[in-house]
């Protein structure tokens, strides 16, 4: 397979459709139990031996916890904050306007708006999250959008393409090196911007609740879960709420380091490596008291596999050496398309019986859930 394409630095931020500046919230003053996660400096990627050194740093993280940070990813804070500003404007629209762009959630399609309270967190208690998901700007994936999206389309597409064609391609190369694949660009197959997939940029907002409301929800915004695709990228969010489940079984906060993106491994990479790469278990909780009154606006990128790829274990020298090259479920996994898995998991968010800890998703393959 062809090696991953890596673009040069993106062009400067356009000033044509500038929105009011977005101001990030201040970090919490509370002492929290932070997870110990590795940080990769992507500026080292092109240096002699840089890819190999970064892969060494990443190896334990992706095998044990599935969460890590990246820095120097080729986007300025101004560019990132402008995307937050777009998200802010989207969620400020009247509900009747946002509902014009509702995604086909019941059929597993996240392309568009996910309304507040779309899923039940506990019996009779709806969630407090809204999302607007922007799939890649390809003819096959086009849909109508609110004016704030269409007016800023060029800037959004430029931002998406930089993540898709530069940032995640570097990460896929590092994973290929860890797996000792003979072609460093092998995992680019099905992960290019031009591939038909459910990759998307997400604007997301958790609406603040009162202390009394939070108590009803056990201070949970989003229950423990794994992500559905290949990788998830979360741009720095200063409101402390994201937690990861450590190998020791403890929930630890993920610290919002300035200038960083938090990255986590998702389901498909776990399938492809027969569990060697860990699809990280994480949840979102009510923020500390000094931040609990603030709506938590987020910016994420979800790397999803090409629709026609399967979930079968990869042919990897590392996996063969560890005895992980054959799995009793491989025949089953080979019959499931990765795109179908992703959409079945999205659909499952809206028909999952309460208090169920494990559920069949598709083709006999199951997903787990945590409180």
N, C-alpha and C positions, 0 to 999 in steps of 0.2 A: 504494500500500500504506500501511497505517496506520503512524504513527510508533511507534518503540520505546517501550514503557512503562518508566518508571523509578520504582522504589519508593523510599519514604522509608527512613531508617535502620532496621535490624532491631531487634526487641525485645531486651531484655537477656537474657543467657544464663540458661537455666533452672537451678535448683539441685536439681531433683527427682532426677535420676539422675547426680549428680556422680561422676566416676571420680577415682582418684588423679591428682594433677597431673603433667603431662608436662613434663620438663625438657629443653630443647634442648641438644645437644652444643656444646662450645666450638669456635670456628673454628680451623682449622689455623694453626700458627705458620710454616709454610713459605711462602716467596715463590713465588707461582705466576704463570703468564702469563695474565692476565685479559683477557677480551674487552672492548672499549670499546663499551658499549651505552647507548642513550638511556633516560632515566627520565621517565615521564609522571606528573604529579601530578593524579589524577582529581578532586581538590577544585576544580580550575580549570574543570571541564567546564561547570558551570552559570553561571559568570561571563560577563559581556558579552564576546563574542568569544572565549570560552575554548575552545569546540569547535574553532574554526578554527585557533587557535594550537597546540592539541595535535595537530591533524592535520598541521600544518606540521612539528612536531617528529618526528612518527612517519613521515612520508613516505619519507625516505631509508632508515630502518631496515627497513621492510617491503619495500622494493624491493631492498635490497642484502644483508641478512643474515637477516631474518625473526625476530629475537629482540629483546626490549625488556623493560623493567621498568615496573611501575605501583606507585604508592603512594597512600595515603589512599583506599582502596577500600571503606571503610565497615564493616570487621570489625576487632574489637580483637584483640590478640595472645592474650588469654585465650580468645576464641572459636576462634581458629585452633588454639591448643595443645590445646583440648578435642577437636577432631577428630583431632589426632595421638594423643591418649590413647585414643580409640575404636579407631584403627588398631592401636595397641600391644596392646590387649586382644584384638582379632580374631586377630592373628598369634600370640598366646600360647596360643590354643586348641589342644588335641590335634589331630594331623593327621587322625585318623579323624573328628573333629567337623567340621573345615574341609571335608573332602572331601564331606560331605553337601550342601554348597552349591556344588559344582563347576559352573563355567560350561560351556555347550555350545560349547567352543572349536573343535572340529572342524568345526562348521557356522558359524563366524564370529561367535558370540555371546559377548560379554565379560561378560554380566550374571551376577555371582557371583564365585566363587573361582577363581583361576588358580594351580595348585599349583607348588611349588618344582620346578625342573628340567623344566618342561613343554616347553621347546624346547631343541634342540641348538645350542650356540654354535659349536663346532668338532667334527669327527668324534669321537664317543665322549665328548664333554664337554658336560654339561648346564648350563644357566644357574643362577644363584644367586638368582633373584628369585621372590617371591610377590606376588600382587595380590588385592585384594578390590574389585570394581567394583560400585558402587551406582547403578543406573539411576534415572531420575526416578520419584517415587512416583505413578505414574499407573496406573489399573486395568489397562490393556493391557500394562503392563511389570512387574506385581507378581510376586514370587517369594518362597519361604520364605527366612528370614534367621536367623542366629544370635541368641541372646538379647541380646547386647550391642548389636546393631543395633536390634532391636525395642524394647528398653527406652529407647533414645536416638533413636528415630525422629523425634520432633517436632523435636529439636535439629538432626538431620542434614538433615531436609527444609527447615527454616528456613535453614540454611547454604547448601544447594544452591540454593534459590530466590533468595537474595540474589545469588549469583554469576550465575545464569541470567537473572534479571529486572532486574538493576541493572548489575553490572560488565560482563558481556560485551555487553550492549546498548549501553553507552557506547562500547565498542571497535568494535562494528559500525557505529555512527554515524560514528566517526572514519574508518573504512575507506571508508564511503560518500562522505564529503567528499573524501577523497583521490582516489577514482575519479570525482568530479564527478557522481555520480548525482543526478538531479533530486529524488528523495525520500530524505531522510536515513535514513528507517526502512526502506528497501527490503531491506536484508540481514537484517532481523528475520524476514522470511518464512522459515518453516522452522526458526527458531532460538528460538522461544518455548518456555517451560516446558511449555505444553499440547500442543506438537507431538510427534508420535510420531517419535522419533529414538533414536540410541544414545548421547546425552549421558550422562556419568556422572561421579560423584565417585569417586576412586580412592585407596584406602589401598595403599601399596606398600612392600615391604621388600627390600633387597638384603642377603643374609646375608654377613657378613664371611668371607673366606677367609684361609688362611695365606699367607705370602710364597711358599712353594713351589707352592701351588695357583694363586696369581695368575700366577706365571711360566708355568704350563701354558696359561693363557688369554691370554697376551700382555698381562696387566694390564687386560683388557677385561671389563667387566660386561655391557654391551649394545653391540652393534656400531652403527656409524653408520647412521642411518635418518631418514626423515621421518615425521611423524605423519599419521594417516589422514583426519582430519576438517577442521574449520574453524579452530579455535584451541585451544591447550593452555595451561592456567594451572598453574604450579608454585609452591606456597607455599614460603616460605623454608626451605631445607634447608642447615644449616651445614656438613655434611660435604662437602668439595670433591670432586666426582666428575663433574659434568656439564660437557661440553665442546661447543662449537659450531664448525663448520667455517666459517672466514671466507672472504670473496671471494678473498683471496690464497692460499687453500688450506692455511691453518694451523689446527690445532686449538687453541682457546683455552678456558680455564676460564670458567665463568659464576659470577661472584662472588655469594655469598649476602648481599645487602644487608639489614640489619634493616628490618622493616616493609614489605617489598616482596613482590610476586608477579612471577615471571619468566613472560613470555608469549611464545609462538612461533606463527608462522603455520604452517598445515598444508595438506595436499594440495588440499582442495576449493577454498580461496581461490586457490591457484595455478592450478588449472584454470579457475576463473571469470574470472581476469584474464589468461589466456594467458601465464603466467609473469611478469607484472609484479610481483605479490606473490610472495615467495620462501618456499616451504615449507622451513623451515630444516632443515639437516642437523646432527644432533647425536648424541652417544654418551655412555655412562657408563663411566668407567674406575675402577680401584681407587684409593681415596683415598690421600692422602699418608701416610707412615709413622706420624705421630702420631694418625691417625684410622682407619688400615686395620683395626684390630681391632673397630671399632664397626659393628653392624648399621645400615644406612642406611634409616631410615624416612621415607617420603615421603607427601605429600598433594597431589593434583592434581585438576584439573577439566578434562574433555575436552568441548569443544563440538563436537558432531557435527551434520551437516545433517539436515533432515527427510528421511525415507525416499523421498519421491516427487520431490524436486528432482533436476535433471539436472546434468551436469558442463559444459554448454555455456558458452562465453565470454559474459560479461555485456555488455549494451549500455551502454557507458560512453563519455562524451565524451573522457576522457583516453586510453582505449585506442584510440579511433578516431583521435585526433590522432597517436598514436605508431605507428599502423599495426598495432596488436595486436588489432583487432576481429574479424578473420577468421583462422581457423586451419584448416590442412588436415585436422586431426582433429576438427573441430567436429561434423560429421555423426555421427562415431563417438561422440563425447562426449555428444551429444544423446540417444543411444540408451541411455545408461547412467545408471541411477538412483544418486544420491549415496549412499543407504543401502546399495545393493548393492555399491558400491565399498568402503565402509567395512568391510562384513562379509567381502568377498573378501580384503581386506588382512589382517584378523585371521586368517582361515583360512590365508592364505599364510604366516603366522608358524610354522605347524606342519607345512608340507609343502614348505618351500623347500629345494631341494638345496644342499648345502654349497658354499661358494666361488662361488656364482652371484652376479654383480654386477647383473644386470638380469633381470627376470622379468615375463611377461605376467600381469596380475592379473585383468582382466575386459574383454571386448569389444575386445580388441586393445590396450588401454591398459596400459602397463608401469610398474613401480616399480623403483627402483635401490637398491642396498645398498652400504655402505662399511665398511671395517674400523675 
